[in-house]
Each structure stands twice: as structure tokens, then as C-alpha cells.
Amino acid sequence: MVDNIHDHQNKVLIREFKEATDFEAVEKLEKNCEIGYKKGISIFMSGDPLCRIRLYPVHVMLVAQLLENGELVGAVRGCIKLVGTRFGGTDLTIGCILGLRVSPRHRRMGIGSALVKSVEEWMERNGAQYGFLATEENNVASTNLFSLKCNYVKFSSLVIYVQPVNEHLAEEALDVDVSSRHIKIEKLNIDQAVAIYKNCLRQKEIYPTDIEAILKEKLSMGTWVCFFQEEGWTGLEKKEEKDLDSIMATAPKSWAIFSIWNTSETYKLQIRRPNLLKLFHVSISHAMERILPCLKLPFMSSSSSSSSSMSSNEFHKKPFGFLFLYGIHGEGERVGELMNGVWRFGKRMGEKEKDCRVMMTELGGSDPLRAHVPQGSSSSPMTCINDLWYLKRLNGPVSDEDDELTAIRPVGNVFVDPREF
């Protein structure tokens, strides 16, 4: 139980979220935390306020409440997870900070710092060795809060790739069934996916240890491998085969593996004040923490075709979701060609998914696959932002040289956990 009073200009109580009574107040807080530079335009998350942490056995949501009138003016989520590293050793316990929100009218009062401190204390009580969080590189307020006030250090630099999904923007290549081309995409069963991923993860500098649990979540739509038809992959023909050596013994010279996560099933994003969207069609910054800071959607452009399936006026009334490509790993000289096939396949999946309007992925700064991410086109642009991961040692004054994680920073080839998106 968290129940702390922090003295600021107004006294604030930091306590645990009560689902039965706080749901509407948190939803209001989300809506009031407008996203974007243009006043009057906001993108907010609708749905389960705990959706980003429920999938972790140990999690918490804290709220900041004014003692004067009971108003909720801030919130933060936290969860505990185990991670492994490429450098061996024992698994590490880290606490992740997600979804920090402070009401615009109550910022610069220390409420954000108080929420971070409280969730850190909760993480320590639950065995976390490190505190971990992510934020957009251009979000100066967040980077200053975490690095200057809360003593976090930059751990990794990543890039988020975002592309619109819209059936009316289908490019010529998308009109062709990927599986009928020279590239074959085959769905794996869970056992096959787990076996291959456990081998691939050893090449990542940091990764979640519960990959099987991630793949079995209902939000994970499946795992696929991509390879050239002329090379084949006979080890996959026996669906009951789950021995890694047997599967990989016949692996083609070039291949790729990827999974798809569907956020539309748990929460959606929504744009308000559509009459102002034409003033804001170039980009949306500082949106939904790391998801929408660079999003350039066709329905937000003043030059969008009149035949678009959803006008900006209609779009704001209908929340939208996105697909997230995760666990992307590739090997071989022709992996770049395969990445094009992976991306086309993901877009086709998005077109078939109800309410899906965006597809995205995130790769570490030194991930070799970054060089092979498709660039998009004028009608369906690929946009990206720089993302930063921050880390802090929680339980003890250990120097960087002696600390297992901070000593290896910065890391660049990482596995991005879809549960945190």
C-alpha cells in the first residue's frame, strides 16, 4: 500500500489507484493532458487505464490527489519484470515507469517528482534493482525531470518507425499476396516461435526473460518467419517439431522472424478538435509518450484525397488503434529484401484489422536491421522519432564501473517489449 503526503503549494496525497472510484477521474486527467504544441488539439488514450501494466504479475498505478478538494492531478504506472543480458550472469529485476501524467494546471509544483519517487519506493519494496523508463528525445521537460532531478542516466537510444495504414493508400506492391511471390511468410506455432526466439535473444544486449508469456498473450497475433521460396525451410514442415537444432539445421541462408502485437484490443487513441487539424498536419509532437510524436497520418493532411475512407471530421469521433511489429530479427545477405516483405505483410494485417490506422516498430540504435527498414512513399510516408531509455540503480550506491547494467551503457541492440507500448 502506498499512502504518502507530499507538501507543495497544495498538499498532495500519493496513493494507489482505486479502480472502482478513480476510473473516470483518471480518464479526465488523460484528456486534460493535451498532446501537441497547438492549443486545443489533443490525442488521448481511451480504454483500460491499467492496460499497459496488467500483463505483468506485479504492477501498480499511483495517483496524486489534492487534499484540499480531492481532485486527481497526476498519475503514474509501474511494473516489475526480469531481463537477461548478452553478457551473461543472473537475470536482473527492473522496475518500469510508464504513463507519467500531471495535470497542466498543476505542473512545476513537484508533483511529477513526487510520483516518480513514490513509484521508485514501490519498486524497491518489490525487489527491483533498477528503475527504467523511456521518453522521446525531444521531450525536454521529461528528460530534465528524469536526468537532472531524479538522477537517471541515458541507457540506450532507439528509433520508432511509424507508417499509416489505410486501404485507400494501397500501393501496387500491396495488391499482391506476399505469400505468392518469391518471398514466403509462414506462421509458426508457439513452441517453434519460443525455440527460435530464445536462440535469437542471446544476441540482444538486453531482453525480457518471459518471451513465452509474451507470445501467448491474446494481444500477440502470432509469429512468422520470412524467407525465399527457392531456399525453403524444411525444418518447419513438421509443425510438432520444437527442437531448435532440428529447426535451424535446415534454415535458409537468409531469413527473418517477427511478431505482431495488436493494441486495438485494449486501448485506442483519439483526436479532439478536428476543425483545427488542418493547422497541424505536418507532425504531432510529444504524443502518447513515444507513440505519436512524429505521426503523419493522411487524414491529418490538408492535401489528403477527398476519397479517403475517413475525413478528419469523422476521424476524431472514432478512436483508432495500431499494430506493433516486435521481435524482429534477421540473418543473411538478403535480409534487406525480406524486410520489405515483412513490412508489406504487416500493413496488410493492419488493413484487415478493425480500427487500425497505424503500424509501427522500434529498433535499437545499433540494430543492423535499421538499415533495411522501408522508407515508405509520398502517399504513405514512413516517419520516425528518436527514443531514449533511462536507467537508475535503486538499491545501493554502486559505481558505474561495478554495476552490471550501467557499466555496459549505452546499449544499442535491444528487444523492445510490446507490453510497454
C-alpha positions in Angstrom: 0.0 0.0 0.0 1.3 3.4 -1.0 0.0 6.4 1.0 2.3 9.4 1.1 1.6 13.0 1.7 4.0 15.4 -0.1 4.0 19.1 0.9 3.9 21.5 -2.0 2.0 24.7 -2.5 -1.1 22.5 -2.2 -0.8 19.4 -0.1 -0.8 16.3 -2.3 -1.6 12.7 -1.4 0.1 10.0 -3.4 -1.9 6.8 -3.2 -2.8 3.7 -5.1 -5.4 3.9 -7.9 -8.8 2.6 -6.9 -10.4 1.1 -10.0 -13.9 1.3 -8.6 -13.8 5.0 -7.9 -10.9 6.6 -9.8 -11.6 5.4 -13.4 -13.5 8.5 -14.6 -11.1 10.9 -12.9 -8.1 9.3 -14.5 -9.8 9.3 -17.9 -10.4 13.1 -17.4 -6.8 13.6 -16.4 -5.7 11.8 -19.6 -7.9 14.1 -21.7 -6.7 17.2 -19.9 -3.0 16.3 -20.6 -3.2 17.7 -24.1 -0.6 16.4 -26.5 0.9 18.6 -29.2 2.0 22.2 -29.5 -1.2 23.6 -30.9 -3.6 24.6 -28.1 -7.0 22.9 -28.4 -5.7 19.8 -30.1 -5.1 16.7 -28.1 -4.6 13.0 -28.5 -5.6 10.8 -25.6 -5.8 7.2 -24.7 -9.2 5.7 -24.1 -9.8 2.3 -22.5 -8.4 0.5 -19.5 -6.1 2.8 -17.6 -4.1 -0.3 -16.4 -3.8 -1.9 -19.8 -0.1 -1.2 -20.2 0.7 -2.9 -16.9 -1.9 -5.6 -16.3 0.1 -8.1 -18.3 2.8 -8.1 -15.6 2.1 -10.1 -12.4 3.4 -7.4 -10.2 2.2 -3.9 -11.1 0.8 -0.7 -9.6 -0.8 2.6 -10.6 -0.4 5.6 -8.3 -2.4 8.8 -8.4 -1.7 12.3 -7.0 -4.7 13.7 -5.2 -5.2 17.3 -3.8 -6.1 17.1 -0.2 -7.9 20.4 -0.5 -10.7 19.2 -2.8 -9.9 15.6 -3.7 -9.0 16.3 -7.3 -6.7 13.8 -9.1 -3.9 15.8 -10.7 -1.3 13.2 -11.5 -0.8 9.5 -12.2 2.0 7.0 -12.9 2.2 3.3 -13.6 4.8 0.9 -12.6 5.6 -2.8 -13.1 8.3 -5.4 -12.2 10.0 -7.6 -14.8 13.0 -9.8 -15.2 15.5 -9.2 -18.0 18.6 -11.0 -19.3 21.7 -9.6 -20.9 24.0 -10.7 -23.6 26.8 -10.5 -21.1 25.6 -13.5 -19.1 25.2 -13.6 -15.3 22.0 -13.8 -13.4 18.7 -12.3 -14.6 18.1 -8.8 -13.3 14.9 -7.4 -11.8 13.9 -4.0 -13.1 11.0 -1.7 -12.4 9.5 0.1 -15.3 7.9 3.5 -15.0 5.1 4.1 -17.5 2.5 6.7 -18.3 3.5 9.6 -16.0 0.9 12.3 -16.2 0.5 15.6 -14.4 -2.4 18.0 -15.0 -1.3 21.1 -16.9 -2.6 23.4 -14.2 -0.5 21.7 -11.6 2.9 21.3 -13.2 6.1 22.8 -11.9 4.9 22.1 -8.4 7.0 18.9 -7.8 4.1 16.5 -8.3 5.8 14.7 -11.1 8.9 14.2 -9.0 6.8 13.0 -6.1 5.1 10.4 -8.2 8.4 9.2 -9.5 9.8 8.9 -6.0 6.8 7.0 -4.8 6.8 4.5 -7.6 10.5 4.0 -7.1 9.9 3.2 -3.5 7.2 0.7 -4.5 9.6 -0.9 -7.0 12.3 -1.3 -4.4 9.9 -2.9 -2.0 9.1 -5.4 -4.7 12.7 -6.3 -5.3 13.7 -4.1 -8.3 17.4 -3.5 -8.6 16.9 -0.8 -11.3 14.4 1.8 -12.3 13.7 2.0 -16.0 11.8 4.4 -18.3 11.6 5.7 -21.9 10.8 9.1 -23.3 11.0 11.0 -26.6 14.4 12.6 -27.1 12.8 16.0 -27.8 10.7 15.9 -24.7 12.9 18.4 -22.8 10.6 18.5 -19.7 10.8 14.7 -19.3 14.5 14.4 -20.0 15.2 17.2 -17.5 13.0 15.6 -14.8 14.5 12.2 -15.0 18.1 13.1 -15.6 18.5 16.2 -13.6 16.0 15.8 -10.7 15.7 12.0 -10.5 19.3 11.0 -11.3 18.6 8.7 -14.2 21.3 8.1 -16.8 20.8 7.5 -20.5 20.9 3.8 -21.2 20.0 3.4 -24.8 19.0 5.3 -27.9 16.3 3.8 -30.2 14.3 4.8 -33.2 10.5 4.4 -33.6 9.2 3.9 -37.1 5.6 4.8 -37.9 3.6 4.4 -41.1 -0.1 5.0 -41.8 -2.4 2.0 -42.6 -5.2 2.8 -44.9 -6.8 0.6 -47.5 -7.2 3.5 -49.9 -3.5 4.1 -50.0 -2.7 0.6 -51.2 0.5 0.7 -53.2 1.0 -1.6 -56.2 3.2 -3.9 -54.1 0.4 -4.3 -51.5 -2.1 -5.5 -54.1 -0.1 -8.7 -54.4 -0.3 -11.6 -51.9 3.1 -11.7 -50.3 3.0 -15.5 -50.0 2.5 -15.9 -53.7 5.7 -14.1 -54.6 9.3 -15.2 -54.4 9.2 -14.4 -50.6 7.4 -16.8 -48.4 5.9 -15.9 -45.0 5.0 -18.8 -42.8 3.3 -18.7 -39.4 5.0 -20.5 -36.5 3.3 -22.3 -33.7 4.1 -21.2 -30.2 6.7 -23.9 -29.5 8.6 -23.1 -32.7 8.5 -19.4 -32.0 9.8 -19.8 -28.5 12.6 -22.1 -29.6 13.8 -19.7 -32.3 13.4 -16.5 -30.2 15.3 -18.0 -27.2 18.2 -18.5 -29.6 17.9 -15.0 -31.1 17.7 -13.3 -27.8 21.2 -14.3 -26.9 22.4 -11.7 -29.5 20.4 -8.9 -27.8 22.2 -6.8 -25.2 19.0 -6.7 -23.0 15.8 -8.7 -23.4 12.8 -9.9 -21.3 13.2 -13.4 -19.9 9.5 -14.3 -20.3 9.3 -14.4 -24.1 6.9 -17.4 -23.9 4.4 -15.4 -21.8 4.6 -12.5 -24.3 3.9 -14.8 -27.3 1.0 -16.4 -25.5 -0.8 -13.1 -24.7 -4.0 -12.7 -26.6 -2.7 -9.3 -27.9 0.1 -11.1 -29.8 -1.4 -12.0 -33.1 1.3 -14.5 -33.9 4.9 -15.0 -35.0 6.0 -15.5 -38.6 9.2 -16.3 -40.4 10.1 -14.8 -43.8 12.4 -16.5 -46.3 12.9 -17.0 -50.1 10.8 -19.8 -51.6 13.7 -21.1 -53.7 15.7 -21.8 -50.5 12.8 -23.3 -48.4 12.9 -24.3 -44.8 12.1 -27.9 -44.4 12.6 -27.9 -40.7 9.4 -26.0 -40.3 7.3 -28.5 -42.2 6.7 -30.7 -39.2 4.6 -28.4 -37.0 5.1 -30.6 -34.0 8.9 -30.1 -34.2 10.1 -27.8 -31.5 13.7 -28.8 -31.1 15.9 -25.8 -32.0 18.7 -27.8 -33.6 16.3 -29.6 -35.9 14.6 -26.4 -36.9 17.7 -24.4 -37.5 19.6 -27.3 -39.3 17.6 -26.6 -42.4 17.4 -22.8 -42.0 17.8 -20.9 -45.3 20.8 -18.6 -46.0 18.6 -15.5 -45.4 15.6 -15.4 -43.1 13.7 -13.1 -40.7 11.4 -13.6 -37.8 8.8 -11.2 -36.4 5.7 -11.0 -34.3 2.7 -8.6 -34.3 1.0 -7.0 -31.3 -2.5 -5.5 -31.6 -3.1 -2.6 -29.2 -6.5 -2.0 -30.6 -7.8 -4.8 -28.4 -7.1 -2.9 -25.1 -6.9 0.8 -25.8 -7.3 3.3 -28.6 -6.1 6.8 -29.3 -8.4 9.7 -30.2 -8.0 13.2 -31.7 -10.1 16.1 -30.4 -11.0 19.4 -32.0 -10.9 18.3 -35.7 -11.6 21.8 -37.0 -8.0 22.7 -36.0 -6.3 19.7 -37.6 -5.6 21.5 -40.8 -3.3 23.8 -38.8 -1.4 20.8 -37.5 -0.9 18.4 -40.4 2.9 18.4 -40.6 3.5 16.5 -37.4 2.2 15.8 -34.0 4.9 16.1 -31.3 5.0 14.8 -27.7 2.1 12.5 -28.3 1.2 9.5 -26.2 4.7 9.5 -24.7 6.6 7.8 -27.5 4.0 6.5 -30.0 2.7 9.6 -31.9 5.4 12.3 -31.7 6.2 12.0 -35.4 2.9 10.6 -36.7 2.0 12.0 -40.2 -1.3 10.5 -41.0 -3.0 11.0 -44.3 -6.3 12.1 -42.7 -4.5 14.9 -40.9 -3.1 16.4 -44.1 -4.8 19.3 -45.8 -3.8 17.7 -49.1 -5.5 14.4 -48.3 -7.6 13.0 -51.1 -11.3 13.6 -50.9 -11.8 9.9 -51.4 -10.2 9.0 -48.1 -12.2 6.5 -46.2 -12.4 8.7 -43.2 -12.4 12.5 -43.1 -10.7 14.4 -40.3 -14.2 15.4 -39.0 -15.2 11.7 -38.8 -11.9 10.6 -37.5 -12.0 12.4 -34.2 -15.2 10.7 -33.4 -13.8 7.3 -33.8 -10.8 6.1 -31.7 -8.1 4.3 -33.5 -5.5 1.6 -32.7 -2.3 0.4 -34.1 -0.2 -2.7 -34.8 3.3 -3.0 -33.3 5.9 -5.2 -35.0 8.2 -6.7 -32.4 10.9 -9.3 -32.0 12.2 -8.5 -35.5 15.4 -10.4 -36.2 17.0 -11.3 -39.5 20.1 -13.1 -40.8 21.8 -13.4 -44.2 23.0 -11.2 -47.0 19.5 -10.7 -48.5 17.7 -9.8 -45.2 17.0 -6.3 -46.7 14.7 -7.8 -49.3 13.0 -9.9 -46.7 12.4 -6.8 -44.5 10.3 -5.3 -47.4 8.2 -8.4 -47.3 7.8 -8.3 -43.6 6.7 -4.7 -43.7 4.2 -5.3 -46.6 2.8 -8.2 -44.6 2.3 -6.1 -41.5 0.5 -3.4 -43.4 -1.8 -6.0 -45.0 -2.6 -7.3 -41.5 -3.3 -3.7 -40.4 -5.7 -3.1 -43.3 -7.7 -6.1 -42.2 -7.9 -5.2 -38.5 -10.8 -3.1 -37.4 -10.0 0.4 -36.3 -6.3 0.0 -37.1 -4.8 3.1 -38.7 -1.1 2.9 -37.8 1.7 0.4 -38.0 5.0 0.8 -36.1 8.1 -0.8 -34.8 11.0 0.3 -32.6 14.7 -0.7 -33.1 17.8 -0.1 -31.1 20.3 2.5 -32.4 22.8 -0.2 -33.4 20.3 -2.9 -34.6 21.6 -4.0 -38.0 18.0 -4.1 -39.3 17.7 -0.4 -39.1 19.4 -0.1 -42.4 16.7 -2.2 -44.0 13.5 -0.5 -42.8 11.5 0.5 -45.8 11.4 4.3 -46.5 7.7 4.5 -47.4 6.4 6.6 -50.2 4.9 10.1 -50.8 1.4 8.7 -50.3 2.3 6.5 -47.3 5.3 8.2 -45.6 7.5 6.5 -43.1 8.2 8.8 -40.2 10.4 8.2 -37.1 11.5 9.7 -33.8 14.5 9.2 -31.5 13.6 7.5 -28.3 15.7 7.4 -25.1 15.8 4.7 -22.4 16.9 5.8 -19.0 18.1 3.7 -16.1 18.8 4.2 -12.4 20.3 1.9 -9.8 17.7 1.7 -6.9 19.1 -0.5 -4.1 22.6 0.7 -3.2 25.3 3.2 -4.0 27.1 1.2 -6.7 29.6 2.9 -9.0 29.1 2.7 -12.8 32.2 0.6 -13.1 31.0 -2.0 -10.7 27.4 -2.0 -11.8 26.3 -4.8 -14.2 24.0 -2.6 -16.4 25.2 0.9 -16.2 28.8 -0.3 -16.9 27.7 -1.6 -20.4 25.8 1.5 -21.4 25.0 2.7 -23.9 23.4 -0.4 -25.4 22.0 -0.4 -28.9 20.7 -3.8 -29.9 17.8 -4.5 -27.6 14.5 -6.4 -27.6 11.6 -3.9 -27.3 8.8 -5.4 -25.1 5.4 -4.8 -26.7 3.7 -4.8 -23.4 5.2 -1.4 -22.7 3.9 0.3 -25.8 
